[in-house]
Amino acid sequence: MNPLSRSFTTTAQGGLLNVLKNQCGISQAFDPTGGMVHPPVSQFDAIWDTGATNSCITQAVIDACGLVPVGMAQVHNAQTTTSEEVFLVSIYLPNKVVFPGVRVTRGRMQGADILIGMDIINRGDFAVTNVGGITKFSFRVPSEAHIDFVEDYNRAILKAQSAHDGSKKDRKKRHKTFGRDKHKRK
């Protein structure tokens, strides 16, 4: 494991989730290496959306953090294309996973004030599991390994077959006696 890795896991409280949501923070853009005074961080509900190219924030976040637009961008969703203001922010995920200087657009959404898109998700490893009817999602940066369920399954099958077959010597011995009647008849 990389000692510089940062990660978090969010666990559903009682069941499967249809929406991946947790608390995240937003502040004015801040570079911790620049010697600036750290701006205040405001916490909001965030939705994780692998179908979103970029992250966005609502007007409530803009107002709470005193954000000033740095430009405009065309924003496309399933129904429309709009021109929206762009803001430069620092995004604080759980467990001190921080992304400084992220460009986000103003957007409208229900149930949360931050949408975490692929611009953040593709910087690390992201996994969703539902074991025992409980949803968990986990994220780490930097990316450390691929998760491949087919590869895991095939590796487990080979391991089980190897354990079942025993050593090469045992297999030869079994092969020699295969089909022979072990009991002598009179």
C-alpha positions as CSV (number, residue, x, y, z in Angstrom):
1,M,0.0,0.0,0.0
2,N,1.2,3.5,-0.9
3,P,2.0,5.4,2.3
4,L,0.8,8.6,0.5
5,S,-2.5,7.1,-0.3
6,R,-5.7,8.7,1.1
7,S,-9.0,6.9,1.2
8,F,-12.5,6.7,2.7
9,T,-15.4,4.4,2.8
10,T,-19.1,5.3,3.2
11,T,-21.5,2.7,4.5
12,A,-25.3,2.8,4.0
13,Q,-27.2,2.9,7.2
14,G,-29.7,0.1,6.7
15,G,-29.9,-1.3,3.2
16,L,-29.1,-0.8,-0.4
17,L,-28.6,2.7,-1.9
18,N,-30.0,3.9,-5.2
19,V,-28.0,7.1,-4.8
20,L,-24.4,7.3,-3.6
21,K,-24.3,10.2,-1.1
22,N,-22.1,11.5,1.7
23,Q,-20.9,14.7,3.3
24,C,-18.2,16.7,1.5
25,G,-16.7,20.1,2.1
26,I,-16.2,23.1,-0.2
27,S,-14.0,26.1,0.2
28,Q,-12.6,28.8,-1.9
29,A,-9.7,27.4,-3.9
30,F,-6.8,26.9,-1.6
31,D,-3.2,25.7,-2.2
32,P,-1.8,24.4,1.2
33,T,1.8,24.8,-0.1
34,G,1.3,28.5,-0.9
35,G,1.4,29.8,2.7
36,M,-2.1,31.3,2.4
37,V,-4.6,31.4,5.3
38,H,-6.9,28.4,5.0
39,P,-10.4,29.5,4.0
40,P,-13.4,28.2,6.0
41,V,-14.8,24.8,4.7
42,S,-18.6,24.4,4.5
43,Q,-20.1,20.9,4.6
44,F,-22.9,19.8,2.2
45,D,-24.5,16.6,1.0
46,A,-22.7,15.3,-2.1
47,I,-24.0,12.8,-4.8
48,W,-21.4,10.7,-6.6
49,D,-22.3,10.4,-10.3
50,T,-20.2,8.3,-12.7
51,G,-22.5,9.6,-15.5
52,A,-21.4,13.2,-14.9
53,T,-18.3,14.4,-16.7
54,N,-17.5,17.2,-14.3
55,S,-18.4,18.2,-10.7
56,C,-20.9,20.9,-10.0
57,I,-22.3,22.9,-7.0
58,T,-25.6,24.6,-6.3
59,Q,-26.2,28.3,-5.6
60,A,-26.5,27.4,-1.9
61,V,-22.8,26.4,-2.0
62,I,-21.8,29.5,-3.9
63,D,-23.5,31.7,-1.4
64,A,-22.3,29.9,1.7
65,C,-18.7,30.0,0.5
66,G,-18.7,33.4,-1.0
67,L,-17.5,32.1,-4.3
68,V,-16.8,34.4,-7.3
69,P,-17.1,33.1,-10.9
70,V,-13.9,32.7,-12.9
71,G,-15.6,32.0,-16.3
72,M,-18.5,30.4,-18.1
73,A,-19.0,26.9,-19.6
74,Q,-21.6,25.0,-21.6
75,V,-23.3,22.4,-19.4
76,H,-25.1,19.5,-21.1
77,N,-27.7,17.2,-19.4
78,A,-30.3,14.8,-20.7
79,Q,-32.7,17.5,-21.6
80,T,-30.9,20.8,-22.3
81,T,-27.7,22.7,-22.8
82,T,-27.1,25.8,-20.7
83,S,-24.4,28.4,-20.1
84,E,-23.3,28.3,-16.5
85,E,-20.8,30.1,-14.3
86,V,-17.6,28.3,-13.4
87,F,-15.9,28.5,-10.0
88,L,-12.5,27.5,-8.6
89,V,-12.9,25.5,-5.4
90,S,-11.2,23.1,-3.1
91,I,-13.2,19.9,-2.5
92,Y,-12.9,18.0,0.8
93,L,-14.0,14.4,0.7
94,P,-14.3,12.4,3.9
95,N,-11.2,11.3,5.9
96,K,-9.1,14.3,4.7
97,V,-9.1,13.4,1.0
98,V,-8.6,16.9,-0.6
99,F,-8.6,18.2,-4.1
100,P,-7.4,21.8,-4.4
101,G,-8.1,24.1,-7.4
102,V,-11.0,22.2,-9.0
103,R,-13.1,23.9,-11.7
104,V,-16.9,23.3,-11.0
105,T,-20.0,24.7,-12.6
106,R,-23.2,26.0,-11.0
107,G,-25.9,23.4,-11.4
108,R,-29.4,22.5,-10.2
109,M,-29.9,19.2,-8.4
110,Q,-32.2,17.6,-5.9
111,G,-31.2,15.9,-2.7
112,A,-27.7,17.4,-2.5
113,D,-25.7,20.6,-3.1
114,I,-22.5,19.0,-4.6
115,L,-22.3,16.5,-7.5
116,I,-19.0,14.6,-7.6
117,G,-18.3,13.8,-11.2
118,M,-15.7,11.8,-13.2
119,D,-13.3,14.7,-13.0
120,I,-12.7,13.7,-9.3
121,I,-13.6,10.0,-9.5
122,N,-11.1,9.2,-12.3
123,R,-8.2,10.5,-10.2
124,G,-8.3,7.4,-8.0
125,D,-9.9,4.0,-7.4
126,F,-13.7,3.9,-6.8
127,A,-15.7,0.8,-5.8
128,V,-19.3,0.0,-4.9
129,T,-20.3,-3.2,-3.1
130,N,-23.6,-4.5,-1.8
131,V,-22.7,-7.5,0.4
132,G,-25.4,-8.6,2.7
133,G,-27.8,-6.0,1.4
134,I,-25.7,-3.1,2.7
135,T,-24.2,-0.6,0.1
136,K,-20.6,0.6,0.7
137,F,-18.6,2.8,-1.6
138,S,-15.0,3.4,-1.2
139,F,-12.5,5.8,-2.9
140,R,-8.7,6.2,-2.8
141,V,-6.1,8.4,-4.3
142,P,-3.8,7.8,-6.0
143,S,-5.0,4.8,-8.0
144,E,-3.2,1.7,-6.9
145,A,-4.8,-1.4,-8.5
146,H,-7.4,-2.5,-10.9
147,I,-10.4,-4.3,-9.5
148,D,-11.4,-7.2,-11.8
149,F,-14.1,-9.6,-10.5
150,V,-13.6,-12.1,-13.5
151,E,-9.8,-12.2,-12.7
152,D,-10.6,-12.8,-9.0
153,Y,-13.1,-15.6,-9.8
154,N,-10.7,-17.3,-12.2
155,R,-7.8,-17.1,-9.6
156,A,-10.1,-18.6,-6.9
157,I,-11.1,-21.4,-9.2
158,L,-7.5,-22.3,-10.0
159,K,-6.6,-22.1,-6.4
160,A,-9.5,-24.4,-5.4
161,Q,-8.6,-26.9,-8.2
162,S,-5.0,-26.9,-7.2
163,A,-5.9,-27.6,-3.5
164,H,-8.3,-30.3,-4.6
165,D,-5.8,-32.0,-7.0
166,G,-3.0,-32.2,-4.5
167,S,0.6,-32.6,-5.5
168,K,1.8,-34.0,-8.9
169,K,3.0,-37.2,-7.1
170,D,-0.5,-37.7,-5.6
171,R,-2.2,-37.1,-9.0
172,K,0.1,-39.8,-10.6
173,K,-0.7,-42.3,-7.8
174,R,-4.5,-41.7,-8.2
175,H,-4.1,-42.0,-12.0
176,K,-2.4,-45.4,-11.7
177,T,-5.2,-46.8,-9.6
178,F,-8.1,-45.2,-11.4
179,G,-10.7,-47.8,-12.4
180,R,-9.0,-50.7,-10.6
181,D,-11.0,-52.7,-8.2
182,K,-9.4,-52.2,-4.8
183,H,-11.1,-55.2,-3.2
184,K,-9.9,-58.6,-4.2
185,R,-12.6,-61.0,-5.2
186,K,-12.5,-64.6,-4.3
